[in-house]
Amino acid sequence: MRRQITLLVAATTSVVLLAFLLPAASLVARVAEARALDAARAQLQFLIPSVGLDDRAQVMANLIGTSPDLTVAVRWTDDIWLDETGALADGDAPASPTLVEGTDGTRLVQPVRRVDGTAVIEVFVPAAQLHAGVTRTWLVLGGLGVVLLLLALGVADLLARSLTRPVTDLAATAHRLGSGDLSARATPAGPPEVRDVATAVNRLAGRIDELLAAERESAADLAHRLRTPLTALRLDVEGLPDADRARLLADVDAVGQGIDEVISEARRPIREGLGAGCDATAVVGERVHFWSVLAEEEGRAVTVELPGVPLPVRLAAADLGAAVDALLGNVFSHTPDGTAFAVAVRPRAAGGAELRVSDTGLGTEPAAVERGSSGGGSTGLGLDIARRTAEASGGELRIASSPAGTRVTLELGPP
């Protein structure tokens, strides 16, 4: 918008300057010409009485006092030119004052009647005299036009900056809000309309933050309600025989730990830890080790490919671990026992890491990545969790499925 405003002012100013400077330049040329012709007519008025009344000697003396910028010639009644020779042909005398224009200048011819005949006064005004000072004045007008144009462009640029800077800041705030940074706020500035928009955006961001906080608290409260039936279940388990009690108590403790994690996750700010980053190599290695115990019990062959160097990614360790758990949990939930799977972590050329989880099962439906969609009777949230985790880091999720198996790839952006 800044460029458009500057171009608009430049075009408008140029039109105004042309409308002013062109007539002014034409007027300057006409004034210079009129000034030179007036000087020539003054010479004629000075010589007419002398030529009409004085003798030849007196007229020649008066010619000496004429302007040096003009060529003044007098043809006497006997067709002899006094001092200077004019361009008028011998014997050719106009009946009235005549103005003769030529390429070299302009001639004023004035007949003067005497007792002994008709004399002629000729005043020649050179073209240089007709346009004296015109070029210099045009240059002054042109320079003035350039200065005014530059001044107008400077003022337009300042005005455009005052208009576009608040809009640019407002757009940057909107982008930050869109990327999940709910702490972003715009500084109201600029015209009243832009200030109103900035105030409305700040109010909207605050309201969104309040709604999300209320939603997180509601989720935490709902998870907390599970503690009561879980406590009752623990009491029931403690009354069972020792052979089953230890195993069931461990399961109950695991559920309780899961509820604590749900409450902690629900109350965590949405952007907390997103930019801190973690080591994808360490997190994936730790989660694969956790799942390897269950894989050994089910007779699944596990292939792990990890780089020997840390790969920092733009995710909290808990978020990346949850995504890995979701992908590996899908393998165990949707493939039969004994199905092999592989986990690989590789560096990306643009930074970050690439996580691949592949299995040799029967394949996955393309719609399985949609939230709530599952072909195995589960909640259908696993792949959606992984997808949102990848997108939060600036990457993406891709699925390649065939009857020979499924490969899920997470592109994780750098911190």
C-alpha positions as a Python dict, from the first residue, in 0.01 Angstrom:
ca = {
    (1, 'M'): (0, 0, 0),
    (2, 'R'): (293, 233, 70),
    (3, 'R'): (410, 204, -290),
    (4, 'Q'): (60, 264, -428),
    (5, 'I'): (16, 577, -216),
    (6, 'T'): (354, 713, -328),
    (7, 'L'): (275, 644, -695),
    (8, 'L'): (-66, 808, -660),
    (9, 'V'): (85, 1123, -508),
    (10, 'A'): (360, 1125, -773),
    (11, 'A'): (105, 1102, -1054),
    (12, 'T'): (-121, 1369, -902),
    (13, 'T'): (168, 1605, -833),
    (14, 'S'): (305, 1557, -1184),
    (15, 'V'): (-29, 1646, -1341),
    (16, 'V'): (-60, 1957, -1124),
    (17, 'L'): (297, 2065, -1200),
    (18, 'L'): (248, 2015, -1573),
    (19, 'A'): (-76, 2212, -1560),
    (20, 'F'): (115, 2494, -1392),
    (21, 'L'): (460, 2481, -1554),
    (22, 'L'): (359, 2447, -1921),
    (23, 'P'): (143, 2763, -1927),
    (24, 'A'): (408, 2940, -1717),
    (25, 'A'): (681, 2842, -1965),
    (26, 'S'): (469, 2964, -2256),
    (27, 'L'): (395, 3288, -2073),
    (28, 'V'): (766, 3345, -2006),
    (29, 'A'): (842, 3308, -2378),
    (30, 'R'): (567, 3550, -2474),
    (31, 'V'): (673, 3803, -2210),
    (32, 'A'): (1035, 3794, -2331),
    (33, 'E'): (926, 3844, -2690),
    (34, 'A'): (690, 4126, -2594),
    (35, 'R'): (967, 4293, -2390),
    (36, 'A'): (1207, 4285, -2686),
    (37, 'L'): (942, 4420, -2927),
    (38, 'D'): (849, 4693, -2683),
    (39, 'A'): (1215, 4799, -2673),
    (40, 'A'): (1215, 4807, -3054),
    (41, 'R'): (898, 5016, -3063),
    (42, 'A'): (1055, 5257, -2813),
    (43, 'Q'): (1343, 5303, -3054),
    (44, 'L'): (1094, 5374, -3331),
    (45, 'Q'): (913, 5633, -3119),
    (46, 'F'): (1247, 5793, -3038),
    (47, 'L'): (1351, 5821, -3404),
    (48, 'I'): (1020, 5909, -3574),
    (49, 'P'): (1022, 6283, -3478),
    (50, 'S'): (1388, 6317, -3570),
    (51, 'V'): (1349, 6145, -3909),
    (52, 'G'): (1039, 6347, -3987),
    (53, 'L'): (1179, 6691, -3897),
    (54, 'D'): (1560, 6690, -3873),
    (55, 'D'): (1815, 6683, -4144),
    (56, 'R'): (2030, 6390, -4249),
    (57, 'A'): (2323, 6477, -4022),
    (58, 'Q'): (2107, 6510, -3712),
    (59, 'V'): (1937, 6177, -3782),
    (60, 'M'): (2273, 6003, -3818),
    (61, 'A'): (2380, 6155, -3486),
    (62, 'N'): (2065, 6020, -3321),
    (63, 'L'): (2133, 5671, -3461),
    (64, 'I'): (2453, 5658, -3261),
    (65, 'G'): (2253, 5673, -2936),
    (66, 'T'): (2026, 5375, -3013),
    (67, 'S'): (2037, 5046, -2819),
    (68, 'P'): (2333, 4820, -2903),
    (69, 'D'): (2111, 4509, -2872),
    (70, 'L'): (1902, 4624, -3169),
    (71, 'T'): (1997, 4694, -3526),
    (72, 'V'): (1845, 5026, -3629),
    (73, 'A'): (1861, 5143, -3989),
    (74, 'V'): (1712, 5446, -4163),
    (75, 'R'): (1658, 5475, -4538),
    (76, 'W'): (1644, 5836, -4644),
    (77, 'T'): (1404, 5978, -4900),
    (78, 'D'): (1664, 5925, -5176),
    (79, 'D'): (1675, 5546, -5095),
    (80, 'I'): (2018, 5575, -4931),
    (81, 'W'): (2067, 5395, -4598),
    (82, 'L'): (2218, 5600, -4320),
    (83, 'D'): (2489, 5421, -4114),
    (84, 'E'): (2335, 5068, -4118),
    (85, 'T'): (2181, 4895, -4421),
    (86, 'G'): (1840, 4739, -4371),
    (87, 'A'): (1675, 4446, -4541),
    (88, 'L'): (1404, 4652, -4712),
    (89, 'A'): (1441, 4662, -5090),
    (90, 'D'): (1521, 4992, -5249),
    (91, 'G'): (1213, 5186, -5353),
    (92, 'D'): (988, 4953, -5156),
    (93, 'A'): (820, 5147, -4878),
    (94, 'P'): (518, 5011, -4682),
    (95, 'A'): (221, 5239, -4648),
    (96, 'S'): (184, 5164, -4274),
    (97, 'P'): (391, 5022, -3988),
    (98, 'T'): (479, 4657, -4062),
    (99, 'L'): (606, 4366, -3853),
    (100, 'V'): (814, 4115, -4051),
    (101, 'E'): (902, 3786, -3880),
    (102, 'G'): (1189, 3567, -3996),
    (103, 'T'): (1397, 3277, -3877),
    (104, 'D'): (1677, 3507, -3765),
    (105, 'G'): (1453, 3754, -3585),
    (106, 'T'): (1179, 4014, -3629),
    (107, 'R'): (1190, 4346, -3818),
    (108, 'L'): (976, 4649, -3739),
    (109, 'V'): (936, 4876, -4044),
    (110, 'Q'): (798, 5225, -3993),
    (111, 'P'): (743, 5472, -4287),
    (112, 'V'): (791, 5841, -4200),
    (113, 'R'): (663, 6117, -4430),
    (114, 'R'): (883, 6421, -4487),
    (115, 'V'): (839, 6727, -4699),
    (116, 'D'): (1080, 6591, -4956),
    (117, 'G'): (946, 6231, -4959),
    (118, 'T'): (908, 5921, -4746),
    (119, 'A'): (1183, 5786, -4523),
    (120, 'V'): (1178, 5441, -4366),
    (121, 'I'): (1296, 5334, -4019),
    (122, 'E'): (1381, 4965, -3977),
    (123, 'V'): (1451, 4810, -3635),
    (124, 'F'): (1578, 4451, -3636),
    (125, 'V'): (1531, 4241, -3318),
    (126, 'P'): (1752, 3925, -3328),
    (127, 'A'): (1602, 3591, -3229),
    (128, 'A'): (1843, 3574, -2935),
    (129, 'Q'): (1702, 3903, -2807),
    (130, 'L'): (1344, 3781, -2853),
    (131, 'H'): (1422, 3478, -2630),
    (132, 'A'): (1666, 3643, -2392),
    (133, 'G'): (1638, 3487, -2043),
    (134, 'V'): (1376, 3231, -2152),
    (135, 'T'): (1606, 2927, -2125),
    (136, 'R'): (1730, 3032, -1781),
    (137, 'T'): (1375, 3089, -1660),
    (138, 'W'): (1264, 2752, -1797),
    (139, 'L'): (1551, 2584, -1610),
    (140, 'V'): (1443, 2761, -1292),
    (141, 'L'): (1084, 2648, -1344),
    (142, 'G'): (1200, 2292, -1419),
    (143, 'G'): (1416, 2285, -1106),
    (144, 'L'): (1128, 2422, -903),
    (145, 'G'): (904, 2149, -1043),
    (146, 'V'): (1158, 1878, -952),
    (147, 'V'): (1196, 2016, -599),
    (148, 'L'): (819, 2028, -553),
    (149, 'L'): (785, 1674, -688),
    (150, 'L'): (1056, 1542, -454),
    (151, 'L'): (898, 1728, -163),
    (152, 'A'): (559, 1579, -247),
    (153, 'L'): (713, 1229, -269),
    (154, 'G'): (882, 1278, 68),
    (155, 'V'): (559, 1388, 231),
    (156, 'A'): (374, 1101, 59),
    (157, 'D'): (630, 850, 186),
    (158, 'L'): (596, 981, 542),
    (159, 'L'): (218, 965, 513),
    (160, 'A'): (234, 616, 366),
    (161, 'R'): (463, 502, 647),
    (162, 'S'): (224, 638, 907),
    (163, 'L'): (-58, 444, 740),
    (164, 'T'): (120, 118, 653),
    (165, 'R'): (333, 69, 966),
    (166, 'P'): (31, 16, 1195),
    (167, 'V'): (-127, -214, 936),
    (168, 'T'): (197, -413, 904),
    (169, 'D'): (226, -445, 1283),
    (170, 'L'): (-138, -551, 1298),
    (171, 'A'): (-78, -817, 1031),
    (172, 'A'): (229, -945, 1220),
    (173, 'T'): (21, -970, 1538),
    (174, 'A'): (-250, -1159, 1350),
    (175, 'H'): (11, -1402, 1213),
    (176, 'R'): (147, -1461, 1564),
    (177, 'L'): (-202, -1525, 1693),
    (178, 'G'): (-268, -1759, 1401),
    (179, 'S'): (49, -1957, 1483),
    (180, 'G'): (-72, -2006, 1841),
    (181, 'D'): (104, -1725, 2028),
    (182, 'L'): (-195, -1595, 2223),
    (183, 'S'): (23, -1350, 2414),
    (184, 'A'): (63, -1139, 2099),
    (185, 'R'): (-104, -799, 2116),
    (186, 'A'): (-120, -513, 1867),
    (187, 'T'): (-27, -156, 1957),
    (188, 'P'): (-312, 74, 1846),
    (189, 'A'): (-163, 338, 1616),
    (190, 'G'): (-230, 514, 1288),
    (191, 'P'): (-569, 639, 1165),
    (192, 'P'): (-875, 593, 1390),
    (193, 'E'): (-1005, 304, 1179),
    (194, 'V'): (-677, 112, 1211),
    (195, 'R'): (-666, 181, 1586),
    (196, 'D'): (-1020, 44, 1617),
    (197, 'V'): (-917, -273, 1432),
    (198, 'A'): (-611, -317, 1656),
    (199, 'T'): (-826, -274, 1967),
    (200, 'A'): (-1077, -527, 1834),
    (201, 'V'): (-798, -778, 1756),
    (202, 'N'): (-658, -738, 2109),
    (203, 'R'): (-1003, -789, 2256),
    (204, 'L'): (-1056, -1096, 2039),
    (205, 'A'): (-717, -1241, 2139),
    (206, 'G'): (-797, -1188, 2505),
    (207, 'R'): (-1135, -1353, 2465),
    (208, 'I'): (-981, -1652, 2285),
    (209, 'D'): (-724, -1685, 2562),
    (210, 'E'): (-1001, -1681, 2822),
    (211, 'L'): (-1205, -1944, 2636),
    (212, 'L'): (-906, -2171, 2592),
    (213, 'A'): (-814, -2134, 2960),
    (214, 'A'): (-1170, -2223, 3057),
    (215, 'E'): (-1163, -2521, 2821),
    (216, 'R'): (-835, -2644, 2966),
    (217, 'E'): (-967, -2612, 3319),
    (218, 'S'): (-1282, -2798, 3221),
    (219, 'A'): (-1074, -3080, 3075),
    (220, 'A'): (-864, -3090, 3391),
    (221, 'D'): (-1177, -3100, 3608),
    (222, 'L'): (-1324, -3385, 3403),
    (223, 'A'): (-1001, -3582, 3437),
    (224, 'H'): (-995, -3510, 3809),
    (225, 'R'): (-1340, -3666, 3849),
    (226, 'L'): (-1190, -3999, 3750),
    (227, 'R'): (-998, -4007, 4076),
    (228, 'T'): (-1304, -4104, 4278),
    (229, 'P'): (-1390, -4423, 4084),
    (230, 'L'): (-1017, -4493, 4057),
    (231, 'T'): (-985, -4477, 4437),
    (232, 'A'): (-1279, -4715, 4471),
    (233, 'L'): (-1117, -4948, 4220),
    (234, 'R'): (-793, -4944, 4421),
    (235, 'L'): (-982, -5040, 4734),
    (236, 'D'): (-1147, -5327, 4551),
    (237, 'V'): (-814, -5444, 4412),
    (238, 'E'): (-652, -5441, 4754),
    (239, 'G'): (-910, -5699, 4867),
    (240, 'L'): (-808, -5946, 4596),
    (241, 'P'): (-566, -6236, 4647),
    (242, 'D'): (-197, -6152, 4644),
    (243, 'A'): (-135, -6322, 4309),
    (244, 'D'): (-350, -6074, 4117),
    (245, 'R'): (-336, -5778, 4351),
    (246, 'A'): (19, -5663, 4269),
    (247, 'R'): (-42, -5670, 3896),
    (248, 'L'): (-376, -5490, 3917),
    (249, 'L'): (-241, -5232, 4159),
    (250, 'A'): (36, -5155, 3911),
    (251, 'D'): (-226, -5108, 3640),
    (252, 'V'): (-430, -4881, 3866),
    (253, 'D'): (-119, -4678, 3944),
    (254, 'A'): (-49, -4646, 3571),
    (255, 'V'): (-404, -4518, 3514),
    (256, 'G'): (-361, -4272, 3799),
    (257, 'Q'): (-36, -4151, 3650),
    (258, 'G'): (-211, -4109, 3316),
    (259, 'I'): (-483, -3899, 3480),
    (260, 'D'): (-215, -3678, 3640),
    (261, 'E'): (-54, -3629, 3301),
    (262, 'V'): (-391, -3539, 3147),
    (263, 'I'): (-453, -3278, 3417),
    (264, 'S'): (-100, -3137, 3380),
    (265, 'E'): (-132, -3126, 3001),
    (266, 'A'): (-475, -2961, 3015),
    (267, 'R'): (-346, -2684, 3242),
    (268, 'R'): (-32, -2622, 3039),
    (269, 'P'): (-39, -2300, 2831),
    (270, 'I'): (-85, -2375, 2464),
    (271, 'R'): (253, -2235, 2360),
    (272, 'E'): (457, -2357, 2656),
    (273, 'G'): (763, -2547, 2544),
    (274, 'L'): (687, -2512, 2173),
    (275, 'G'): (989, -2302, 2095),
    (276, 'A'): (1218, -2462, 2359),
    (277, 'G'): (1286, -2768, 2146),
    (278, 'C'): (1414, -3114, 2234),
    (279, 'D'): (1648, -3380, 2097),
    (280, 'A'): (1447, -3604, 1864),
    (281, 'T'): (1713, -3876, 1877),
    (282, 'A'): (1695, -3905, 2256),
    (283, 'V'): (1315, -3883, 2283),
    (284, 'V'): (1245, -4138, 2008),
    (285, 'G'): (1510, -4374, 2144),
    (286, 'E'): (1359, -4360, 2492),
    (287, 'R'): (1003, -4424, 2369),
    (288, 'V'): (1109, -4712, 2142),
    (289, 'H'): (1288, -4870, 2437),
    (290, 'F'): (966, -4842, 2638),
    (291, 'W'): (760, -5014, 2369),
    (292, 'S'): (1023, -5280, 2302),
    (293, 'V'): (916, -5472, 2611),
    (294, 'L'): (562, -5514, 2478),
    (295, 'A'): (698, -5591, 2129),
    (296, 'E'): (908, -5874, 2274),
    (297, 'E'): (604, -6020, 2451),
    (298, 'E'): (402, -6016, 2126),
    (299, 'G'): (685, -6156, 1916),
    (300, 'R'): (734, -5844, 1704),
    (301, 'A'): (1069, -5777, 1539),
    (302, 'V'): (1180, -5418, 1596),
    (303, 'T'): (1426, -5233, 1375),
    (304, 'V'): (1558, -4904, 1512),
    (305, 'E'): (1765, -4657, 1312),
    (306, 'L'): (1889, -4358, 1512),
    (307, 'P'): (2162, -4110, 1415),
    (308, 'G'): (2463, -4081, 1635),
    (309, 'V'): (2415, -3706, 1686),
    (310, 'P'): (2141, -3498, 1852),
    (311, 'L'): (1867, -3366, 1622),
    (312, 'P'): (1699, -3063, 1783),
    (313, 'V'): (1336, -3004, 1680),
    (314, 'R'): (1082, -2734, 1762),
    (315, 'L'): (876, -2941, 2006),
    (316, 'A'): (860, -3009, 2376),
    (317, 'A'): (987, -3354, 2472),
    (318, 'A'): (645, -3445, 2612),
    (319, 'D'): (471, -3354, 2285),
    (320, 'L'): (714, -3552, 2070),
    (321, 'G'): (693, -3846, 2308),
    (322, 'A'): (313, -3841, 2287),
    (323, 'A'): (331, -3841, 1906),
    (324, 'V'): (571, -4139, 1906),
    (325, 'D'): (347, -4323, 2154),
    (326, 'A'): (48, -4256, 1929),
    (327, 'L'): (222, -4396, 1621),
    (328, 'L'): (360, -4703, 1798),
    (329, 'G'): (30, -4756, 1974),
    (330, 'N'): (-140, -4770, 1634),
    (331, 'V'): (102, -5040, 1524),
    (332, 'F'): (20, -5255, 1828),
    (333, 'S'): (-354, -5182, 1805),
    (334, 'H'): (-409, -5233, 1432),
    (335, 'T'): (-166, -5513, 1340),
    (336, 'P'): (-169, -5873, 1464),
    (337, 'D'): (89, -6014, 1704),
    (338, 'G'): (417, -6097, 1537),
    (339, 'T'): (398, -5808, 1288),
    (340, 'A'): (736, -5643, 1254),
    (341, 'F'): (784, -5269, 1257),
    (342, 'A'): (1071, -5023, 1213),
    (343, 'V'): (1147, -4680, 1356),
    (344, 'A'): (1396, -4446, 1189),
    (345, 'V'): (1507, -4091, 1269),
    (346, 'R'): (1703, -3898, 1008),
    (347, 'P'): (1817, -3536, 972),
    (348, 'R'): (1641, -3304, 728),
    (349, 'A'): (1823, -3084, 480),
    (350, 'A'): (1629, -2779, 605),
    (351, 'G'): (1698, -2861, 970),
    (352, 'G'): (1499, -3059, 1221),
    (353, 'A'): (1436, -3431, 1186),
    (354, 'E'): (1233, -3686, 993),
    (355, 'L'): (1066, -3966, 1192),
    (356, 'R'): (946, -4278, 1008),
    (357, 'V'): (737, -4555, 1162),
    (358, 'S'): (663, -4845, 926),
    (359, 'D'): (509, -5187, 972),
    (360, 'T'): (437, -5495, 762),
    (361, 'G'): (64, -5505, 836),
    (362, 'L'): (-229, -5491, 597),
    (363, 'G'): (-221, -5114, 536),
    (364, 'T'): (-413, -4813, 665),
    (365, 'E'): (-712, -4635, 520),
    (366, 'P'): (-628, -4279, 399),
    (367, 'A'): (-914, -4143, 614),
    (368, 'A'): (-745, -4274, 930),
    (369, 'V'): (-554, -3946, 966),
    (370, 'E'): (-883, -3761, 1022),
    (371, 'R'): (-970, -3696, 1382),
    (372, 'G'): (-1211, -3953, 1522),
    (373, 'S'): (-1169, -4191, 1228),
    (374, 'S'): (-1043, -4540, 1306),
    (375, 'G'): (-1080, -4881, 1151),
    (376, 'G'): (-984, -5071, 1464),
    (377, 'G'): (-1252, -4966, 1708),
    (378, 'S'): (-1030, -4707, 1886),
    (379, 'T'): (-1091, -4338, 1941),
    (380, 'G'): (-920, -4244, 1617),
    (381, 'L'): (-705, -3974, 1780),
    (382, 'G'): (-358, -4126, 1740),
    (383, 'L'): (-272, -4009, 1389),
    (384, 'D'): (-444, -3677, 1447),
    (385, 'I'): (-225, -3618, 1753),
    (386, 'A'): (83, -3698, 1546),
    (387, 'R'): (-34, -3473, 1262),
    (388, 'R'): (-98, -3176, 1491),
    (389, 'T'): (238, -3230, 1662),
    (390, 'A'): (420, -3223, 1327),
    (391, 'E'): (234, -2912, 1212),
    (392, 'A'): (304, -2736, 1543),
    (393, 'S'): (677, -2779, 1476),
    (394, 'G'): (642, -2637, 1124),
    (395, 'G'): (638, -2976, 950),
    (396, 'E'): (379, -3221, 827),
    (397, 'L'): (258, -3583, 843),
    (398, 'R'): (256, -3816, 544),
    (399, 'I'): (111, -4167, 513),
    (400, 'A'): (213, -4423, 253),
    (401, 'S'): (-2, -4735, 273),
    (402, 'S'): (-17, -5054, 66),
    (403, 'P'): (-111, -5418, 123),
    (404, 'A'): (253, -5475, 214),
    (405, 'G'): (236, -5237, 510),
    (406, 'T'): (208, -4877, 626),
    (407, 'R'): (470, -4606, 660),
    (408, 'V'): (397, -4289, 857),
    (409, 'T'): (646, -4002, 818),
    (410, 'L'): (663, -3703, 1050),
    (411, 'E'): (852, -3398, 923),
    (412, 'L'): (966, -3203, 1234),
    (413, 'G'): (1090, -2847, 1197),
    (414, 'P'): (1402, -2703, 1364),
    (415, 'P'): (1377, -2488, 1679),
}
